Amino acid sequence: MRLSLKNTGKRFNREWIFRHINYTFEQGGKYAITGPNGSGKSTLLQVISGAVTHSEGTIQYNLNGTTIKSNEEYKHVAIAAPYLELIEEMTANEFLSFHTTFKPLNTAAEKILQIIGLEKAANKQIRYYSSGMKQRLKLAQAFFADTAMLLLDEPTTNLDAEGIQLYHQLITDHTKNRMVIVSSNDKQEYDFCTEIIRINDYKS
């Protein structure tokens, strides 16, 4: 996967969140988008994911030499973010099964739940999960999705020390050859990244 942003910008009403981003993300690269709270990190991540439309410039997704059609990019992108809700009436098993109707998982659901420490709550409705358990499940559906691109927005939100250790283990074990982009102002969430994009460098 190669992702190219050319003169890309996003505004809400008359306010530009960022402008004139010219950047190419490469397959296997590890990138961090950094900046203060409210600076537009999450907005850029949502634009990259295709969930939010950019206001100027272009974004091109290329997989194995082929340009991905507009509105098809979601098939190749997995994202975990605090603002993305789980279906709380479902159990974890049901949620992961439902997830596969949109995006295949590269590991069996039973094994995934063992890895993230939720095997004992596999048949419990998500509404009864703690915030940390919900975050583990959000990370799981992203890390184990069979996609070339992995987007992580403040990935250790609501995680305790053990959960943060799990996050780093998932990074080590399940991001080889994947493009990973982390939106964060917490260095422990992106200390493995080799490229830093500072959102404040792209203010109008």
C-alpha distance (Angstrom), angle and dihedral (degrees) to the residues before:
residue distance angle dihedral
M1 . . .
R2 3.79 . .
L3 3.80 121.3 .
S4 3.79 119.1 -164.2
L5 3.80 125.0 -169.4
K6 3.79 114.8 -168.4
N7 3.81 119.2 -171.5
T8 3.81 86.8 -30.6
G9 3.79 120.3 177.0
K10 3.78 140.7 164.9
R11 3.78 130.6 -157.0
F12 3.78 135.5 178.1
N13 3.79 111.2 -148.7
R14 3.81 103.5 -41.2
E15 3.78 97.3 -24.6
W16 3.80 118.7 97.9
I17 3.80 111.5 -143.7
F18 3.81 92.1 -170.7
R19 3.81 136.0 -16.5
H20 3.78 142.8 -168.6
I21 3.79 98.7 20.2
N22 3.80 110.6 172.0
Y23 3.77 108.3 177.7
T24 3.79 139.8 135.5
F25 3.80 121.5 -149.4
E26 3.80 114.8 -158.4
Q27 3.79 133.4 -150.9
G28 3.79 110.3 -88.2
G29 3.80 93.2 15.4
K30 3.80 121.9 135.1
Y31 3.81 114.2 -144.3
A32 3.80 136.3 177.6
I33 3.81 126.7 -157.0
T34 3.80 106.9 -154.7
G35 3.79 136.9 -178.0
P36 3.80 143.5 112.3
N37 3.80 122.9 -58.8
G38 3.79 110.5 -75.0
S39 3.80 93.8 18.5
G40 3.81 95.8 118.6
K41 3.81 103.8 -95.9
S42 3.79 94.0 130.6
T43 3.80 91.9 43.7
L44 3.80 90.7 55.5
L45 3.79 90.5 48.6
Q46 3.81 90.5 51.0
V47 3.80 90.6 49.0
I48 3.81 89.9 51.1
S49 3.81 90.3 49.7
G50 3.79 91.9 52.9
A51 3.82 92.5 -119.5
V52 3.82 91.9 112.0
T53 3.80 123.3 40.4
H54 3.80 118.0 -125.6
S55 3.82 119.0 -125.3
E56 3.79 99.9 -141.5
G57 3.78 140.4 10.2
T58 3.79 126.3 22.6
I59 3.79 140.5 -74.6
Q60 3.79 119.4 -157.5
Y61 3.80 127.1 -170.9
N62 3.78 117.3 -160.6
L63 3.79 125.1 -174.3
N64 3.80 120.6 -173.6
G65 3.79 91.3 -21.7
T66 3.81 94.8 -48.3
T67 3.79 123.9 110.2
I68 3.79 111.6 -125.8
K69 3.79 113.3 -127.1
S70 3.79 119.8 -112.8
N71 3.82 112.1 -90.1
E72 3.82 89.7 21.0
E73 3.80 96.6 82.8
Y74 3.81 92.7 89.3
K75 3.81 89.3 72.6
H76 3.79 89.7 66.0
V77 3.81 99.2 40.9
A78 3.82 130.2 79.4
I79 3.80 119.8 -171.8
A80 3.80 137.5 -174.6
A81 3.79 117.9 -168.6
P82 3.83 138.3 154.0
Y83 3.83 92.0 -119.0
L84 3.82 94.2 55.2
E85 3.77 108.5 91.8
L86 3.78 128.7 -144.0
I87 3.81 121.3 -133.6
E88 3.77 96.4 -103.4
E89 3.82 96.7 -168.2
M90 3.81 88.6 64.5
T91 3.78 128.4 78.6
A92 3.81 118.8 -123.3
N93 3.81 89.9 -102.6
E94 3.79 91.5 51.0
F95 3.80 92.3 45.9
L96 3.80 94.1 52.5
S97 3.80 90.8 45.7
F98 3.81 90.0 50.6
H99 3.81 89.8 47.7
T100 3.82 90.9 59.4
T101 3.81 90.2 63.3
F102 3.81 86.7 69.6
K103 3.79 102.8 28.7
P104 3.79 130.0 9.6
L105 3.79 119.6 -118.5
N106 3.80 119.3 -135.0
T107 3.82 93.5 -144.7
A108 3.80 133.2 46.8
A109 3.81 114.0 -96.0
E110 3.82 92.4 -120.9
K111 3.79 91.1 55.8
I112 3.82 92.4 45.0
L113 3.79 91.8 54.5
Q114 3.81 90.5 49.2
I115 3.80 91.3 51.7
I116 3.81 93.4 50.8
G117 3.81 93.7 42.2
L118 3.80 98.4 -113.4
E119 3.81 100.4 109.9
K120 3.82 91.8 112.5
A121 3.81 90.5 53.4
A122 3.82 95.4 44.4
N123 3.82 93.7 116.4
K124 3.79 97.7 35.9
Q125 3.81 118.9 105.4
I126 3.79 111.3 -103.0
R127 3.82 90.5 -128.0
Y128 3.80 87.4 74.0
Y129 3.80 94.2 52.5
S130 3.79 121.9 107.6
S131 3.80 117.4 -115.5
G132 3.81 89.4 -102.6
M133 3.81 92.6 52.4
K134 3.81 90.1 50.1
Q135 3.79 90.6 51.3
R136 3.81 91.1 51.5
L137 3.82 88.9 53.6
K138 3.81 91.8 47.9
L139 3.79 89.7 52.6
A140 3.80 91.5 46.3
Q141 3.80 95.7 55.2
A142 3.80 88.7 51.8
F143 3.81 101.6 40.5
F144 3.80 94.2 46.2
A145 3.80 96.7 42.9
D146 3.79 111.4 112.3
T147 3.81 95.2 -119.8
A148 3.78 135.8 129.3
M149 3.80 93.2 -135.9
L150 3.82 128.2 54.3
L151 3.81 119.7 -169.3
L152 3.81 120.0 -168.2
D153 3.80 124.0 -173.1
E154 3.82 114.0 -166.9
P155 3.81 88.4 -29.6
T156 3.82 99.2 -172.6
T157 3.81 94.7 54.5
N158 3.84 109.2 141.4
L159 3.82 93.0 2.1
D160 3.79 122.2 132.4
A161 3.81 122.8 -144.1
E162 3.80 92.0 -80.8
G163 3.80 90.6 49.6
I164 3.80 91.7 50.2
Q165 3.80 89.1 51.6
L166 3.83 88.4 51.5
Y167 3.81 89.9 51.7
H168 3.79 91.8 54.9
Q169 3.79 90.6 47.0
L170 3.81 90.1 52.5
I171 3.81 89.0 51.3
T172 3.80 90.4 52.0
D173 3.79 96.6 44.4
H174 3.81 104.9 33.9
T175 3.80 111.1 33.8
K176 3.79 103.1 65.9
N177 3.81 109.9 136.5
R178 3.82 90.8 -0.9
M179 3.76 124.7 119.6
V180 3.81 106.3 -119.5
I181 3.82 123.4 -167.8
V182 3.81 118.8 -177.0
S183 3.80 123.5 -167.1
S184 3.78 108.3 -156.4
N185 3.79 148.4 119.4
D186 3.82 91.4 -151.8
K187 3.80 110.9 92.6
Q188 3.81 94.3 -153.7
E189 3.82 87.5 65.2
Y190 3.80 94.7 55.7
D191 3.80 106.6 22.2
F192 3.82 89.7 119.4
C193 3.82 92.4 58.4
T194 3.79 118.5 107.0
E195 3.82 97.8 -165.1
I196 3.82 126.6 54.5
I197 3.81 124.3 -160.4
R198 3.80 110.7 -166.2
I199 3.80 107.1 -154.1
N200 3.82 92.2 -155.3
D201 3.82 88.5 65.9
Y202 3.80 87.8 68.8
K203 3.78 102.4 53.2
S204 3.81 117.2 124.2
